[in-house]
Amino acid sequence: MNFEKDDAVLLDSLSDVKKELKKKMKKKSSGHLPFLSENDKQCIHLIREQTRQLNQNNVTRTQAYFQFYLQYPEIHWALLGHMISRNVGWNMTDLKGELLMKLLPERDQKAFFSFLERGSWLIFQDVYPQFSVYDLSVRGRREMFHLLPFFYTSTFMETIWRYFWRSGDSYTLAIAMVINEQSYLEKELIQNNHFKKTVTGTVSFKMYEFLRLNNIIFPYCAGEKREKASLAGATSRHFTSLHERILFGKKLYSLLFQRDEILARVLKWAHEHPHTGSRKDYWPDLFNDINESFPRSLYKRRVKNCVLRKGAERLYSPPLKYAWPNTPHEEAKSGDWFEDWHVLDYIHKEVSLDGEILNNYCKTLETIELAVMAKEALLLREEE
């Protein structure tokens, strides 16, 4: 990374980052942006256009993260973002899948999708220009982070990118990106009054959390002869808490990047299974992207310990392109979330995670089945 020295502030340690952030807080953006050359202007235009094209839907975003990681494996968040984005896609298609279609009213299905899609879109339009500016910097062998304010990147991340350029500290960059993206989501999505009313404040959302539908799973290749992927992961709790989401992101990072055998096998699996949004991607013996059941029949239990019961049809899990259309988005409001340099403290806090998710995930599937059957029984009683 240390291609050449320039006039930028040398940020050689986190104490330098802290000093720089304190300084920026005192100045608190005067609104003056740096001078741009014609080449700078052209780069900004191209980055905006490329980001727009890749931000069409969850599948295009997820693939873009993976391609970037393959090009720049030192940017750990790109792989973490790719795997979490796969989970977001699965959560989106679940809303039109076998179980949740029967459990959630259509109004809630649409509202939940809108919430997930907006969050996914917001993060991509914030993070992908940062990746593109890093790509420009590497290709030109000089840092170009003066372009970041033109994409409304937080002063926090601008400072961290300069630090990374000098230090090559992949861990700190990754955790800083977790802090940044969750803080940005807090401002733009979680505190949005529309989504408070239609999603996070609803009975359906509380049921969603109660049923533990917020599992994040990392499929990985278990061995040469086994087709069924093994799973590592964790369950997110208190989704509306910024503090909890940042700690959860750190746990997922440690699971992926501090256990070499998991990283290698997750990468192998991701290479071999392009993201479609269907859960068939990782467990084709349990999920299918074609609906095998009769539409009007009452639901009967099909799953035990993540294995189909004898004679049962696979659970329907559609690809994203058949579940939801591409969604137009309003431009995000500009405005920096960064107000307190103490967020740097998250970088130092140690977290550990055993990654055991299979038992919890299997129980979740069975619990949802029971909830579907209970709802159908209730509706039958009401009709009698």
NORHUGI-V586908 format. One record per residue. N is the residue number from 1. RES is the residue in three letters. SS is DSSP state (helix for helix, strand for strand, loop for the rest). PHI is phi as a letter, one per 20 degrees, with the letter a starting at -180 (none if undefined). OMEGA is omega in whole degrees, 0 to 359 (* if undefined). Layout:
n=N res=RES ss=SS phi=PHI omega=OMEGA
n=N res=RES ss=SS phi=PHI omega=OMEGA
This chain:
n=1 res=MET ss=loop phi=none omega=187
n=2 res=ASN ss=loop phi=e omega=186
n=3 res=PHE ss=loop phi=f omega=178
n=4 res=GLU ss=loop phi=b omega=178
n=5 res=LYS ss=loop phi=e omega=177
n=6 res=ASP ss=loop phi=c omega=186
n=7 res=ASP ss=loop phi=e omega=182
n=8 res=ALA ss=loop phi=f omega=179
n=9 res=VAL ss=loop phi=f omega=177
n=10 res=LEU ss=loop phi=f omega=180
n=11 res=LEU ss=loop phi=d omega=188
n=12 res=ASP ss=loop phi=e omega=179
n=13 res=SER ss=loop phi=b omega=180
n=14 res=LEU ss=helix phi=f omega=176
n=15 res=SER ss=helix phi=f omega=175
n=16 res=ASP ss=helix phi=f omega=177
n=17 res=VAL ss=helix phi=f omega=180
n=18 res=LYS ss=helix phi=f omega=179
n=19 res=LYS ss=helix phi=f omega=181
n=20 res=GLU ss=helix phi=f omega=179
n=21 res=LEU ss=helix phi=f omega=176
n=22 res=LYS ss=helix phi=f omega=180
n=23 res=LYS ss=helix phi=f omega=181
n=24 res=LYS ss=helix phi=f omega=178
n=25 res=MET ss=helix phi=f omega=180
n=26 res=LYS ss=helix phi=f omega=179
n=27 res=LYS ss=helix phi=f omega=185
n=28 res=LYS ss=loop phi=k omega=181
n=29 res=SER ss=loop phi=j omega=178
n=30 res=SER ss=loop phi=f omega=182
n=31 res=GLY ss=loop phi=n omega=179
n=32 res=HIS ss=loop phi=e omega=178
n=33 res=LEU ss=loop phi=e omega=182
n=34 res=PRO ss=loop phi=f omega=178
n=35 res=PHE ss=loop phi=f omega=180
n=36 res=LEU ss=loop phi=d omega=171
n=37 res=SER ss=loop phi=f omega=177
n=38 res=GLU ss=helix phi=f omega=178
n=39 res=ASN ss=helix phi=f omega=177
n=40 res=ASP ss=helix phi=g omega=182
n=41 res=LYS ss=helix phi=f omega=179
n=42 res=GLN ss=helix phi=f omega=178
n=43 res=CYS ss=helix phi=f omega=180
n=44 res=ILE ss=helix phi=f omega=180
n=45 res=HIS ss=helix phi=f omega=181
n=46 res=LEU ss=helix phi=f omega=180
n=47 res=ILE ss=helix phi=f omega=179
n=48 res=ARG ss=helix phi=f omega=182
n=49 res=GLU ss=helix phi=f omega=180
n=50 res=GLN ss=helix phi=f omega=178
n=51 res=THR ss=helix phi=f omega=180
n=52 res=ARG ss=helix phi=f omega=182
n=53 res=GLN ss=helix phi=f omega=182
n=54 res=LEU ss=helix phi=e omega=184
n=55 res=ASN ss=loop phi=e omega=183
n=56 res=GLN ss=loop phi=f omega=183
n=57 res=ASN ss=loop phi=a omega=184
n=58 res=ASN ss=helix phi=f omega=182
n=59 res=VAL ss=helix phi=f omega=181
n=60 res=THR ss=helix phi=f omega=178
n=61 res=ARG ss=helix phi=f omega=184
n=62 res=THR ss=helix phi=g omega=180
n=63 res=GLN ss=helix phi=f omega=180
n=64 res=ALA ss=helix phi=f omega=177
n=65 res=TYR ss=helix phi=g omega=183
n=66 res=PHE ss=helix phi=f omega=179
n=67 res=GLN ss=helix phi=f omega=180
n=68 res=PHE ss=helix phi=f omega=179
n=69 res=TYR ss=helix phi=f omega=179
n=70 res=LEU ss=helix phi=f omega=179
n=71 res=GLN ss=helix phi=f omega=184
n=72 res=TYR ss=loop phi=c omega=183
n=73 res=PRO ss=loop phi=f omega=176
n=74 res=GLU ss=loop phi=f omega=179
n=75 res=ILE ss=loop phi=e omega=187
n=76 res=HIS ss=helix phi=g omega=184
n=77 res=TRP ss=helix phi=g omega=181
n=78 res=ALA ss=helix phi=f omega=177
n=79 res=LEU ss=helix phi=f omega=177
n=80 res=LEU ss=helix phi=g omega=178
n=81 res=GLY ss=helix phi=f omega=179
n=82 res=HIS ss=helix phi=f omega=183
n=83 res=MET ss=helix phi=f omega=178
n=84 res=ILE ss=helix phi=f omega=178
n=85 res=SER ss=helix phi=f omega=174
n=86 res=ARG ss=helix phi=f omega=180
n=87 res=ASN ss=helix phi=f omega=177
n=88 res=VAL ss=helix phi=f omega=178
n=89 res=GLY ss=helix phi=f omega=178
n=90 res=TRP ss=helix phi=f omega=177
n=91 res=ASN ss=helix phi=f omega=178
n=92 res=MET ss=helix phi=f omega=184
n=93 res=THR ss=helix phi=f omega=174
n=94 res=ASP ss=helix phi=g omega=182
n=95 res=LEU ss=loop phi=f omega=177
n=96 res=LYS ss=loop phi=d omega=182
n=97 res=GLY ss=loop phi=e omega=188
n=98 res=GLU ss=loop phi=g omega=191
n=99 res=LEU ss=loop phi=e omega=186
n=100 res=LEU ss=helix phi=f omega=175
n=101 res=MET ss=helix phi=g omega=181
n=102 res=LYS ss=helix phi=e omega=188
n=103 res=LEU ss=helix phi=e omega=184
n=104 res=LEU ss=loop phi=d omega=173
n=105 res=PRO ss=loop phi=f omega=185
n=106 res=GLU ss=helix phi=g omega=179
n=107 res=ARG ss=helix phi=g omega=180
n=108 res=ASP ss=helix phi=f omega=176
n=109 res=GLN ss=helix phi=g omega=181
n=110 res=LYS ss=helix phi=f omega=181
n=111 res=ALA ss=helix phi=f omega=179
n=112 res=PHE ss=helix phi=f omega=178
n=113 res=PHE ss=helix phi=f omega=181
n=114 res=SER ss=helix phi=g omega=179
n=115 res=PHE ss=helix phi=f omega=180
n=116 res=LEU ss=helix phi=f omega=182
n=117 res=GLU ss=helix phi=f omega=180
n=118 res=ARG ss=helix phi=f omega=178
n=119 res=GLY ss=helix phi=f omega=180
n=120 res=SER ss=helix phi=f omega=179
n=121 res=TRP ss=helix phi=f omega=181
n=122 res=LEU ss=helix phi=g omega=182
n=123 res=ILE ss=helix phi=f omega=182
n=124 res=PHE ss=helix phi=f omega=183
n=125 res=GLN ss=helix phi=f omega=174
n=126 res=ASP ss=helix phi=e omega=190
n=127 res=VAL ss=helix phi=e omega=187
n=128 res=TYR ss=helix phi=f omega=173
n=129 res=PRO ss=helix phi=f omega=176
n=130 res=GLN ss=helix phi=f omega=177
n=131 res=PHE ss=helix phi=f omega=183
n=132 res=SER ss=helix phi=f omega=178
n=133 res=VAL ss=helix phi=f omega=175
n=134 res=TYR ss=helix phi=f omega=178
n=135 res=ASP ss=helix phi=g omega=176
n=136 res=LEU ss=helix phi=g omega=182
n=137 res=SER ss=helix phi=f omega=181
n=138 res=VAL ss=helix phi=f omega=182
n=139 res=ARG ss=helix phi=f omega=182
n=140 res=GLY ss=helix phi=e omega=180
n=141 res=ARG ss=loop phi=l omega=173
n=142 res=ARG ss=loop phi=b omega=185
n=143 res=GLU ss=loop phi=f omega=184
n=144 res=MET ss=loop phi=c omega=188
n=145 res=PHE ss=helix phi=f omega=173
n=146 res=HIS ss=helix phi=f omega=178
n=147 res=LEU ss=helix phi=e omega=187
n=148 res=LEU ss=helix phi=g omega=180
n=149 res=PRO ss=helix phi=g omega=180
n=150 res=PHE ss=helix phi=f omega=175
n=151 res=PHE ss=helix phi=d omega=180
n=152 res=TYR ss=loop phi=m omega=175
n=153 res=THR ss=loop phi=f omega=182
n=154 res=SER ss=loop phi=f omega=177
n=155 res=THR ss=helix phi=f omega=177
n=156 res=PHE ss=helix phi=g omega=183
n=157 res=MET ss=helix phi=f omega=177
n=158 res=GLU ss=helix phi=g omega=179
n=159 res=THR ss=helix phi=f omega=181
n=160 res=ILE ss=helix phi=f omega=179
n=161 res=TRP ss=helix phi=f omega=178
n=162 res=ARG ss=helix phi=f omega=177
n=163 res=TYR ss=helix phi=f omega=181
n=164 res=PHE ss=helix phi=f omega=180
n=165 res=TRP ss=helix phi=g omega=181
n=166 res=ARG ss=helix phi=e omega=191
n=167 res=SER ss=helix phi=d omega=187
n=168 res=GLY ss=loop phi=m omega=184
n=169 res=ASP ss=loop phi=e omega=185
n=170 res=SER ss=helix phi=f omega=181
n=171 res=TYR ss=helix phi=f omega=183
n=172 res=THR ss=helix phi=f omega=178
n=173 res=LEU ss=helix phi=f omega=183
n=174 res=ALA ss=helix phi=f omega=181
n=175 res=ILE ss=helix phi=f omega=176
n=176 res=ALA ss=helix phi=f omega=179
n=177 res=MET ss=helix phi=f omega=173
n=178 res=VAL ss=helix phi=f omega=179
n=179 res=ILE ss=helix phi=g omega=183
n=180 res=ASN ss=helix phi=f omega=185
n=181 res=GLU ss=helix phi=f omega=180
n=182 res=GLN ss=helix phi=f omega=178
n=183 res=SER ss=helix phi=f omega=178
n=184 res=TYR ss=helix phi=f omega=177
n=185 res=LEU ss=helix phi=f omega=179
n=186 res=GLU ss=helix phi=g omega=184
n=187 res=LYS ss=helix phi=f omega=190
n=188 res=GLU ss=helix phi=e omega=188
n=189 res=LEU ss=helix phi=d omega=187
n=190 res=ILE ss=helix phi=f omega=181
n=191 res=GLN ss=loop phi=e omega=179
n=192 res=ASN ss=loop phi=f omega=186
n=193 res=ASN ss=helix phi=f omega=180
n=194 res=HIS ss=helix phi=f omega=182
n=195 res=PHE ss=helix phi=f omega=173
n=196 res=LYS ss=helix phi=f omega=184
n=197 res=LYS ss=helix phi=f omega=188
n=198 res=THR ss=helix phi=e omega=184
n=199 res=VAL ss=helix phi=c omega=192
n=200 res=THR ss=helix phi=f omega=180
n=201 res=GLY ss=loop phi=e omega=186
n=202 res=THR ss=loop phi=e omega=176
n=203 res=VAL ss=helix phi=f omega=181
n=204 res=SER ss=helix phi=f omega=180
n=205 res=PHE ss=helix phi=f omega=178
n=206 res=LYS ss=helix phi=f omega=176
n=207 res=MET ss=helix phi=f omega=179
n=208 res=TYR ss=helix phi=g omega=179
n=209 res=GLU ss=helix phi=f omega=180
n=210 res=PHE ss=helix phi=f omega=180
n=211 res=LEU ss=loop phi=f omega=178
n=212 res=ARG ss=loop phi=l omega=180
n=213 res=LEU ss=loop phi=f omega=184
n=214 res=ASN ss=loop phi=e omega=173
n=215 res=ASN ss=strand phi=e omega=170
n=216 res=ILE ss=strand phi=d omega=183
n=217 res=ILE ss=strand phi=d omega=174
n=218 res=PHE ss=strand phi=d omega=175
n=219 res=PRO ss=strand phi=f omega=176
n=220 res=TYR ss=strand phi=b omega=182
n=221 res=CYS ss=loop phi=f omega=184
n=222 res=ALA ss=loop phi=e omega=182
n=223 res=GLY ss=loop phi=r omega=186
n=224 res=GLU ss=loop phi=g omega=189
n=225 res=LYS ss=loop phi=e omega=182
n=226 res=ARG ss=loop phi=e omega=179
n=227 res=GLU ss=loop phi=f omega=184
n=228 res=LYS ss=loop phi=f omega=181
n=229 res=ALA ss=loop phi=f omega=168
n=230 res=SER ss=strand phi=e omega=182
n=231 res=LEU ss=strand phi=c omega=165
n=232 res=ALA ss=strand phi=c omega=178
n=233 res=GLY ss=strand phi=q omega=182
n=234 res=ALA ss=strand phi=a omega=179
n=235 res=THR ss=strand phi=d omega=179
n=236 res=SER ss=loop phi=e omega=175
n=237 res=ARG ss=loop phi=c omega=179
n=238 res=HIS ss=loop phi=l omega=184
n=239 res=PHE ss=loop phi=g omega=184
n=240 res=THR ss=loop phi=e omega=177
n=241 res=SER ss=loop phi=e omega=179
n=242 res=LEU ss=helix phi=g omega=180
n=243 res=HIS ss=helix phi=g omega=182
n=244 res=GLU ss=helix phi=f omega=180
n=245 res=ARG ss=helix phi=f omega=178
n=246 res=ILE ss=helix phi=f omega=179
n=247 res=LEU ss=helix phi=f omega=179
n=248 res=PHE ss=helix phi=f omega=177
n=249 res=GLY ss=helix phi=f omega=177
n=250 res=LYS ss=helix phi=f omega=179
n=251 res=LYS ss=helix phi=f omega=180
n=252 res=LEU ss=helix phi=f omega=177
n=253 res=TYR ss=helix phi=f omega=182
n=254 res=SER ss=helix phi=f omega=178
n=255 res=LEU ss=helix phi=f omega=185
n=256 res=LEU ss=helix phi=e omega=190
n=257 res=PHE ss=helix phi=d omega=179
n=258 res=GLN ss=loop phi=d omega=174
n=259 res=ARG ss=loop phi=c omega=188
n=260 res=ASP ss=helix phi=g omega=184
n=261 res=GLU ss=helix phi=f omega=177
n=262 res=ILE ss=helix phi=f omega=183
n=263 res=LEU ss=helix phi=g omega=183
n=264 res=ALA ss=helix phi=f omega=184
n=265 res=ARG ss=helix phi=f omega=175
n=266 res=VAL ss=helix phi=f omega=179
n=267 res=LEU ss=helix phi=f omega=180
n=268 res=LYS ss=helix phi=f omega=180
n=269 res=TRP ss=helix phi=f omega=182
n=270 res=ALA ss=helix phi=f omega=176
n=271 res=HIS ss=helix phi=g omega=189
n=272 res=GLU ss=helix phi=e omega=184
n=273 res=HIS ss=loop phi=c omega=177
n=274 res=PRO ss=loop phi=g omega=184
n=275 res=HIS ss=loop phi=f omega=175
n=276 res=THR ss=loop phi=d omega=187
n=277 res=GLY ss=loop phi=n omega=178
n=278 res=SER ss=loop phi=e omega=177
n=279 res=ARG ss=helix phi=f omega=173
n=280 res=LYS ss=helix phi=f omega=180
n=281 res=ASP ss=helix phi=g omega=183
n=282 res=TYR ss=loop phi=d omega=180
n=283 res=TRP ss=loop phi=c omega=182
n=284 res=PRO ss=loop phi=f omega=178
n=285 res=ASP ss=loop phi=f omega=181
n=286 res=LEU ss=loop phi=d omega=182
n=287 res=PHE ss=strand phi=d omega=174
n=288 res=ASN ss=strand phi=c omega=180
n=289 res=ASP ss=loop phi=e omega=172
n=290 res=ILE ss=loop phi=d omega=182
n=291 res=ASN ss=loop phi=f omega=185
n=292 res=GLU ss=loop phi=e omega=186
n=293 res=SER ss=loop phi=d omega=177
n=294 res=PHE ss=loop phi=f omega=188
n=295 res=PRO ss=loop phi=g omega=187
n=296 res=ARG ss=loop phi=e omega=183
n=297 res=SER ss=loop phi=f omega=177
n=298 res=LEU ss=loop phi=f omega=184
n=299 res=TYR ss=loop phi=f omega=174
n=300 res=LYS ss=loop phi=d omega=183
n=301 res=ARG ss=loop phi=g omega=183
n=302 res=ARG ss=loop phi=c omega=190
n=303 res=VAL ss=strand phi=c omega=171
n=304 res=LYS ss=strand phi=b omega=182
n=305 res=ASN ss=loop phi=l omega=178
n=306 res=CYS ss=loop phi=m omega=175
n=307 res=VAL ss=strand phi=c omega=178
n=308 res=LEU ss=strand phi=f omega=173
n=309 res=ARG ss=loop phi=f omega=184
n=310 res=LYS ss=loop phi=g omega=177
n=311 res=GLY ss=loop phi=n omega=183
n=312 res=ALA ss=loop phi=e omega=175
n=313 res=GLU ss=loop phi=f omega=176
n=314 res=ARG ss=loop phi=f omega=179
n=315 res=LEU ss=strand phi=f omega=181
n=316 res=TYR ss=strand phi=f omega=178
n=317 res=SER ss=loop phi=c omega=188
n=318 res=PRO ss=loop phi=f omega=169
n=319 res=PRO ss=loop phi=f omega=183
n=320 res=LEU ss=helix phi=g omega=186
n=321 res=LYS ss=helix phi=f omega=177
n=322 res=TYR ss=helix phi=e omega=183
n=323 res=ALA ss=helix phi=e omega=186
n=324 res=TRP ss=loop phi=b omega=175
n=325 res=PRO ss=loop phi=f omega=172
n=326 res=ASN ss=loop phi=f omega=186
n=327 res=THR ss=loop phi=d omega=173
n=328 res=PRO ss=loop phi=f omega=183
n=329 res=HIS ss=loop phi=c omega=169
n=330 res=GLU ss=loop phi=f omega=177
n=331 res=GLU ss=loop phi=g omega=178
n=332 res=ALA ss=loop phi=f omega=177
n=333 res=LYS ss=loop phi=f omega=176
n=334 res=SER ss=loop phi=f omega=183
n=335 res=GLY ss=loop phi=q omega=187
n=336 res=ASP ss=loop phi=e omega=177
n=337 res=TRP ss=loop phi=f omega=190
n=338 res=PHE ss=loop phi=f omega=180
n=339 res=GLU ss=loop phi=c omega=188
n=340 res=ASP ss=loop phi=b omega=182
n=341 res=TRP ss=helix phi=f omega=181
n=342 res=HIS ss=helix phi=f omega=176
n=343 res=VAL ss=helix phi=g omega=176
n=344 res=LEU ss=helix phi=g omega=181
n=345 res=ASP ss=helix phi=g omega=180
n=346 res=TYR ss=helix phi=f omega=182
n=347 res=ILE ss=helix phi=f omega=186
n=348 res=HIS ss=helix phi=e omega=185
n=349 res=LYS ss=loop phi=f omega=180
n=350 res=GLU ss=loop phi=e omega=175
n=351 res=VAL ss=loop phi=c omega=177
n=352 res=SER ss=loop phi=c omega=184
n=353 res=LEU ss=loop phi=b omega=180
n=354 res=ASP ss=loop phi=e omega=176
n=355 res=GLY ss=loop phi=n omega=180
n=356 res=GLU ss=loop phi=f omega=183
n=357 res=ILE ss=loop phi=c omega=189
n=358 res=LEU ss=helix phi=g omega=183
n=359 res=ASN ss=helix phi=f omega=180
n=360 res=ASN ss=helix phi=f omega=181
n=361 res=TYR ss=helix phi=f omega=179
n=362 res=CYS ss=helix phi=f omega=178
n=363 res=LYS ss=helix phi=f omega=179
n=364 res=THR ss=helix phi=g omega=179
n=365 res=LEU ss=helix phi=g omega=182
n=366 res=GLU ss=helix phi=f omega=178
n=367 res=THR ss=helix phi=f omega=179
n=368 res=ILE ss=helix phi=f omega=177
n=369 res=GLU ss=helix phi=g omega=180
n=370 res=LEU ss=helix phi=f omega=179
n=371 res=ALA ss=helix phi=f omega=178
n=372 res=VAL ss=helix phi=f omega=181
n=373 res=MET ss=helix phi=f omega=179
n=374 res=ALA ss=helix phi=f omega=180
n=375 res=LYS ss=helix phi=f omega=180
n=376 res=GLU ss=helix phi=f omega=178
n=377 res=ALA ss=helix phi=f omega=180
n=378 res=LEU ss=helix phi=f omega=179
n=379 res=LEU ss=helix phi=f omega=178
n=380 res=LEU ss=helix phi=f omega=179
n=381 res=ARG ss=helix phi=f omega=181
n=382 res=GLU ss=helix phi=f omega=181
n=383 res=GLU ss=helix phi=f omega=183
n=384 res=GLU ss=loop phi=f omega=*
